[in-house]
Amino acid sequence: MQKCFISRRGKYFATAATAAVATIASLWEYTATVSADGAVGPIAADATENKVTATNMPSGKVPLPTDKLSCKTCSSAPRIPVVLVCCGSFNPPTVMHMRMVDLAGDELMRRGYDVWGAYLSPVADAYGKAGLAPAADRLEMCRLAAEDETANCRFGRSQVEDQHAHVSHTLTNPALNLTMVYEWEARQPGYTRTLTVLRRVESELRNWCSEGIQNSGAELTPGGCFSDDITKDQAGTSAQPLVPHSKPKPSLVRATLLCGGDVLASMAMPGVWRDPDVILREHGVVCIAREGTDLEQLINRPGSVLYDYRDHIVIVHDKVGNSISSSKVRQELATGRPVRYLVPPRVLSYIYERGLYGT
């Protein structure tokens, strides 16, 4: 990752890092990354394309979704290609999960990254957290959240926005359509290390790119997209779908971890992560910080792995200050209170249809 220049804000108390590890149900519930990373078994080779249901949870190799991958020509030079990978329980996925993807994608494009897409990777049932809905249900809710994102991209812009689009900054995109769901981790019989998920996503993307290049024999531009025949999505963002004739060179792809501030803080705590240095060095981290925290102070404190790899960390401040979390949504549902504007609409419908979280 390129070097990032970050400003400081507020004061971050060291006790917040300790509390983050003790409180697994944090704002974004990245439970798969906060425990000490354990070993994972060999990658299975049998493929399946059947849709996962609540009563059918096959394991094995799962194809990586590629339907939303695209080059973003609105990204600033040098347009470094990345995909975001967000690991967690998603119990259930909330509008804050989706906002994280939006904030991270927008910030990275401003910094010169070409954000092809983003993946939600729910933990498996073996994680064993109390109140954890079945993996099949959490996968389906994540898919529905991604579908809502697509629908909002089609209809999210107003006439006023369209009329004044020419005066907007070229990177401004009120309706990014990036999110896909990678089912592989959720189908595993045991706990999977975050590093394993990141490496697998990156490997799958490189194989996908290689297959496209071999099948087409196309000559690719350094940025991975042809300069002509550029299409525009419904939100007005210049984008080139990554079809076989325009897939970029496999070596350019980078899978980057997307997480919240509590997870980033836990990386600085000895014994919580097995290989935080490897994740930071090989993949990098984009962290969405809560309002009022100063994670820059944490990563600029000598003596920690975060300090050693601070140039591989991008911190994005959410200035809205939203405190929506999956645990709070579950609490509201259990008491019969409304959560209509806390989770994507299709996710809410699914929760009631399945009778999840005490509904």
C-alpha positions as CSV (number, residue, x, y, z in Angstrom):
1,M,0.0,0.0,0.0
2,Q,1.1,3.5,-0.6
3,K,2.0,5.7,2.3
4,C,-1.0,7.5,3.9
5,F,-0.8,10.9,5.5
6,I,-3.4,11.1,8.3
7,S,-4.4,13.9,10.6
8,R,-4.9,13.6,14.3
9,R,-8.3,14.0,16.2
10,G,-9.2,14.0,19.8
11,K,-7.7,11.7,22.5
12,Y,-7.8,7.9,22.4
13,F,-7.6,6.2,25.8
14,A,-5.6,3.0,26.0
15,T,-8.4,1.5,28.1
16,A,-10.6,1.5,25.0
17,A,-8.4,-1.2,23.4
18,T,-8.7,-3.5,26.4
19,A,-12.5,-3.0,26.5
20,A,-12.7,-3.7,22.8
21,V,-11.3,-7.2,23.3
22,A,-13.6,-7.9,26.3
23,T,-16.6,-6.6,24.5
24,I,-16.9,-8.8,21.4
25,A,-20.2,-7.3,20.4
26,S,-18.7,-4.1,19.2
27,L,-20.1,-1.6,16.7
28,W,-19.4,-3.8,13.7
29,E,-18.9,-7.2,15.5
30,Y,-15.8,-8.4,13.8
31,T,-15.8,-11.4,16.0
32,A,-13.7,-13.5,13.7
33,T,-10.7,-11.3,14.1
34,V,-10.7,-10.5,17.8
35,S,-9.9,-14.0,19.2
36,A,-6.4,-15.5,19.1
37,D,-6.1,-16.8,15.5
38,G,-6.1,-20.6,15.4
39,A,-5.0,-22.9,12.6
40,V,-7.3,-23.9,9.8
41,G,-7.5,-27.2,7.9
42,P,-6.6,-27.7,4.2
43,I,-8.7,-26.0,1.6
44,A,-11.3,-28.3,0.2
45,A,-11.4,-28.8,-3.6
46,D,-15.0,-29.9,-4.4
47,A,-17.1,-27.1,-5.9
48,T,-20.7,-26.4,-5.4
49,E,-23.0,-23.7,-6.8
50,N,-26.2,-24.6,-4.9
51,K,-27.7,-21.7,-3.0
52,V,-27.3,-22.2,0.8
53,T,-30.6,-22.5,2.7
54,A,-31.3,-22.7,6.4
55,T,-31.4,-26.5,6.2
56,N,-28.6,-27.1,3.6
57,M,-25.2,-25.9,4.5
58,P,-22.6,-27.6,2.3
59,S,-18.9,-27.2,2.8
60,G,-16.1,-27.1,0.4
61,K,-14.9,-24.7,-2.2
62,V,-17.2,-21.8,-3.0
63,P,-16.8,-19.7,-6.1
64,L,-15.9,-16.1,-5.3
65,P,-18.6,-13.7,-6.6
66,T,-17.4,-11.4,-9.3
67,D,-20.6,-9.8,-10.6
68,K,-20.0,-6.4,-9.1
69,L,-16.2,-6.1,-9.8
70,S,-15.3,-3.1,-11.9
71,C,-12.5,-0.7,-12.6
72,K,-13.3,2.8,-11.3
73,T,-12.0,5.3,-13.8
74,C,-12.9,8.1,-11.4
75,S,-10.2,7.0,-9.0
76,S,-7.2,9.2,-8.7
77,A,-3.8,8.2,-10.2
78,P,-2.1,5.7,-9.9
79,R,-5.3,3.7,-9.5
80,I,-3.9,0.8,-7.4
81,P,-6.4,-2.1,-7.6
82,V,-7.8,-3.5,-4.3
83,V,-10.9,-5.3,-3.0
84,L,-12.1,-4.8,0.5
85,V,-12.8,-7.9,2.8
86,C,-14.9,-7.4,5.9
87,C,-14.9,-10.4,8.3
88,G,-17.4,-10.7,11.1
89,S,-20.5,-12.3,12.5
90,F,-23.1,-10.0,10.7
91,N,-25.6,-11.0,13.3
92,P,-27.5,-9.4,11.7
93,P,-25.9,-7.1,9.0
94,T,-26.9,-3.5,9.7
95,V,-26.9,-0.3,7.7
96,M,-23.6,0.6,9.5
97,H,-21.9,-2.4,7.8
98,M,-23.0,-1.1,4.5
99,R,-22.0,2.4,5.3
100,M,-18.5,1.1,6.2
101,V,-18.1,-0.2,2.7
102,D,-19.2,3.2,1.3
103,L,-16.9,5.2,3.4
104,A,-13.9,3.0,2.8
105,G,-14.5,2.8,-0.9
106,D,-14.8,6.6,-1.3
107,E,-11.7,7.3,0.8
108,L,-9.5,4.8,-1.0
109,M,-10.6,6.1,-4.4
110,R,-9.6,9.6,-3.3
111,R,-6.2,8.3,-2.3
112,G,-5.5,6.6,-5.7
113,Y,-6.8,3.1,-5.1
114,D,-9.1,1.5,-7.8
115,V,-11.7,-0.3,-5.6
116,W,-13.1,-3.1,-7.6
117,G,-15.5,-4.3,-5.0
118,A,-16.0,-5.5,-1.4
119,Y,-16.7,-8.8,0.3
120,L,-18.6,-9.6,3.5
121,S,-17.3,-12.9,5.0
122,P,-19.5,-14.1,7.9
123,V,-18.0,-16.4,10.5
124,A,-19.0,-20.1,10.7
125,D,-21.4,-21.6,13.2
126,A,-18.3,-23.1,14.9
127,Y,-17.4,-19.7,16.3
128,G,-19.9,-20.6,19.1
129,K,-20.9,-17.1,20.2
130,A,-24.1,-17.0,22.3
131,G,-27.1,-15.8,20.2
132,L,-25.4,-16.4,16.9
133,A,-28.0,-17.0,14.2
134,P,-27.3,-20.0,11.9
135,A,-24.6,-19.3,9.2
136,A,-27.1,-20.0,6.5
137,D,-29.4,-17.2,7.8
138,R,-26.6,-14.8,8.2
139,L,-25.3,-15.5,4.7
140,E,-28.8,-14.9,3.3
141,M,-29.2,-11.6,5.2
142,C,-25.8,-10.4,3.9
143,R,-26.9,-11.3,0.3
144,L,-30.1,-9.4,0.8
145,A,-28.2,-6.4,2.2
146,A,-26.0,-6.5,-1.0
147,E,-29.2,-6.6,-3.1
148,D,-30.6,-3.6,-1.3
149,E,-27.3,-1.8,-2.1
150,T,-27.7,-2.5,-5.8
151,A,-31.4,-1.3,-5.7
152,N,-30.4,1.9,-4.0
153,C,-27.7,2.6,-6.6
154,R,-30.3,2.4,-9.4
155,F,-32.8,4.7,-7.7
156,G,-30.7,6.7,-5.2
157,R,-30.0,9.9,-7.2
158,S,-32.4,12.7,-7.3
159,Q,-33.1,15.0,-10.3
160,V,-31.3,17.9,-8.5
161,E,-28.2,15.7,-8.0
162,D,-28.2,14.8,-11.7
163,Q,-28.6,18.4,-12.8
164,H,-25.6,19.5,-10.7
165,A,-23.4,16.4,-11.2
166,H,-21.1,18.4,-13.5
167,V,-20.0,20.6,-10.6
168,S,-19.3,17.7,-8.2
169,H,-15.9,16.4,-7.4
170,T,-15.1,13.5,-9.8
171,L,-14.7,11.1,-6.9
172,T,-18.0,11.9,-5.2
173,N,-20.3,8.9,-5.6
174,P,-23.4,8.9,-3.3
175,A,-24.3,5.3,-4.4
176,L,-21.3,3.0,-4.6
177,N,-22.3,-0.6,-5.6
178,L,-19.5,-2.7,-4.3
179,T,-20.7,-5.3,-1.8
180,M,-20.8,-9.0,-2.5
181,V,-20.9,-12.0,-0.1
182,Y,-18.1,-14.7,0.1
183,E,-19.6,-17.8,1.6
184,W,-16.5,-19.9,2.1
185,E,-15.6,-19.0,5.7
186,A,-19.2,-19.5,6.9
187,R,-19.2,-23.0,5.4
188,Q,-16.1,-24.2,7.2
189,P,-16.5,-26.8,10.1
190,G,-14.2,-24.8,12.4
191,Y,-12.7,-21.4,13.1
192,T,-10.9,-19.7,10.2
193,R,-8.1,-17.2,10.6
194,T,-8.7,-13.8,9.0
195,L,-5.3,-14.1,7.3
196,T,-6.5,-17.3,5.6
197,V,-9.6,-15.5,4.3
198,L,-7.7,-12.6,2.9
199,R,-5.2,-14.9,1.2
200,R,-7.9,-17.0,-0.3
201,V,-9.8,-14.0,-1.7
202,E,-6.6,-12.7,-3.3
203,S,-5.8,-16.1,-4.7
204,E,-9.3,-16.6,-6.1
205,L,-9.1,-13.2,-7.8
206,R,-5.7,-13.9,-9.3
207,N,-7.0,-17.2,-10.7
208,W,-10.1,-15.5,-12.1
209,C,-7.9,-12.8,-13.8
210,S,-5.6,-15.4,-15.2
211,E,-8.4,-17.4,-16.7
212,G,-9.8,-14.3,-18.4
213,I,-6.4,-13.4,-19.8
214,Q,-5.7,-16.9,-21.1
215,N,-9.1,-17.2,-22.7
216,S,-9.0,-13.8,-24.4
217,G,-5.3,-13.1,-25.1
218,A,-6.1,-9.4,-24.6
219,E,-3.3,-6.9,-24.1
220,L,-4.1,-5.0,-20.9
221,T,-3.3,-1.5,-19.8
222,P,-1.4,-1.0,-16.5
223,G,-4.5,0.1,-14.7
224,G,-6.3,-3.0,-15.8
225,C,-9.0,-1.2,-17.9
226,F,-9.1,-0.2,-21.5
227,S,-9.2,3.6,-21.9
228,D,-12.0,3.4,-24.4
229,D,-15.5,1.9,-24.2
230,I,-16.0,3.2,-20.7
231,T,-19.5,2.7,-19.3
232,K,-21.3,4.6,-16.6
233,D,-23.3,2.9,-13.9
234,Q,-26.7,4.2,-12.8
235,A,-25.1,6.3,-10.1
236,G,-23.1,8.2,-12.6
237,T,-19.7,6.8,-11.7
238,S,-17.4,5.9,-14.6
239,A,-16.8,2.2,-14.4
240,Q,-15.5,-0.6,-16.6
241,P,-17.0,-4.0,-15.8
242,L,-14.2,-6.6,-15.3
243,V,-15.3,-9.0,-18.1
244,P,-12.8,-11.5,-19.5
245,H,-11.5,-9.1,-22.2
246,S,-10.6,-6.4,-19.7
247,K,-9.4,-8.2,-16.6
248,P,-6.2,-6.7,-15.1
249,K,-2.9,-8.5,-14.5
250,P,-3.2,-11.0,-11.6
251,S,-0.2,-9.7,-9.7
252,L,-1.9,-6.3,-9.3
253,V,-4.8,-7.5,-7.1
254,R,-4.7,-6.8,-3.4
255,A,-7.3,-8.0,-0.8
256,T,-7.4,-5.4,2.1
257,L,-9.0,-5.9,5.5
258,L,-11.9,-3.5,6.3
259,C,-12.6,-3.3,10.0
260,G,-13.7,-1.0,12.9
261,G,-11.6,0.8,15.4
262,D,-12.0,-1.8,18.1
263,V,-10.4,-4.5,15.9
264,L,-7.5,-2.3,14.9
265,A,-6.8,-1.5,18.5
266,S,-6.8,-5.2,19.4
267,M,-4.0,-5.8,16.9
268,A,-1.7,-3.8,19.2
269,M,-2.4,-6.1,22.1
270,P,0.0,-9.0,22.5
271,G,-1.5,-12.5,22.2
272,V,-4.8,-11.4,20.6
273,W,-3.7,-11.9,17.0
274,R,-1.2,-14.6,15.8
275,D,0.2,-12.7,12.8
276,P,-1.0,-9.1,12.8
277,D,2.3,-8.0,11.1
278,V,1.6,-10.3,8.2
279,I,-1.9,-9.0,7.6
280,L,-0.7,-5.4,7.8
281,R,2.4,-6.0,5.6
282,E,0.8,-8.2,2.9
283,H,-2.8,-6.8,2.8
284,G,-3.1,-3.6,4.8
285,V,-6.1,-2.4,6.8
286,V,-8.8,0.2,6.2
287,C,-10.3,1.2,9.5
288,I,-13.6,3.1,10.1
289,A,-13.1,5.0,13.3
290,R,-15.9,6.1,15.7
291,E,-16.5,9.7,16.3
292,G,-14.4,11.0,19.1
293,T,-11.6,8.4,18.9
294,D,-8.0,9.2,17.9
295,L,-6.7,6.0,16.4
296,E,-3.9,8.0,14.8
297,Q,-2.4,8.5,18.3
298,L,-2.5,4.7,18.7
299,I,-0.8,3.8,15.5
300,N,1.9,6.5,16.0
301,R,2.9,5.2,19.4
302,P,6.4,3.5,19.0
303,G,6.8,-0.1,20.1
304,S,3.6,-1.7,18.6
305,V,3.0,-3.5,15.4
306,L,0.6,-0.8,14.3
307,Y,3.4,1.7,14.5
308,D,5.8,-0.5,12.6
309,Y,3.2,-0.8,9.7
310,R,1.4,2.6,10.1
311,D,2.0,3.3,6.4
312,H,-0.2,0.3,5.6
313,I,-3.2,1.6,7.6
314,V,-5.9,3.9,6.3
315,I,-8.1,5.5,8.9
316,V,-11.5,6.9,7.9
317,H,-13.4,9.0,10.3
318,D,-17.2,8.7,10.2
319,K,-18.3,12.2,10.9
320,V,-21.9,11.3,11.3
321,G,-21.3,9.5,14.6
322,N,-23.7,6.6,14.1
323,S,-23.8,4.0,17.0
324,I,-25.8,1.3,15.3
325,S,-24.6,-2.2,16.1
326,S,-25.9,-5.7,15.6
327,S,-26.1,-6.3,19.3
328,K,-28.3,-3.2,19.8
329,V,-30.5,-4.3,16.9
330,R,-30.9,-7.8,18.5
331,Q,-31.9,-6.1,21.8
332,E,-34.5,-4.0,20.1
333,L,-36.0,-6.9,18.3
334,A,-36.1,-9.0,21.4
335,T,-38.2,-6.3,23.2
336,G,-40.5,-5.8,20.2
337,R,-39.2,-2.3,19.4
338,P,-39.0,-1.1,15.7
339,V,-35.7,-1.4,13.9
340,R,-36.9,-0.4,10.4
341,Y,-34.2,2.1,9.8
342,L,-31.4,0.2,11.4
343,V,-31.1,-2.7,9.0
344,P,-31.6,-2.9,5.2
345,P,-35.3,-3.4,4.3
346,R,-34.9,-6.9,2.8
347,V,-32.9,-8.0,5.8
348,L,-35.7,-6.9,8.2
349,S,-38.3,-8.8,6.2
350,Y,-36.1,-11.9,6.3
351,I,-35.7,-11.6,10.1
352,Y,-39.4,-11.6,10.6
353,E,-40.0,-14.4,8.1
354,R,-37.5,-16.6,9.8
355,G,-38.5,-15.6,13.4
356,L,-34.9,-14.6,14.2
357,Y,-33.7,-12.8,17.4
358,G,-36.9,-13.4,19.3
359,T,-39.3,-12.0,16.7
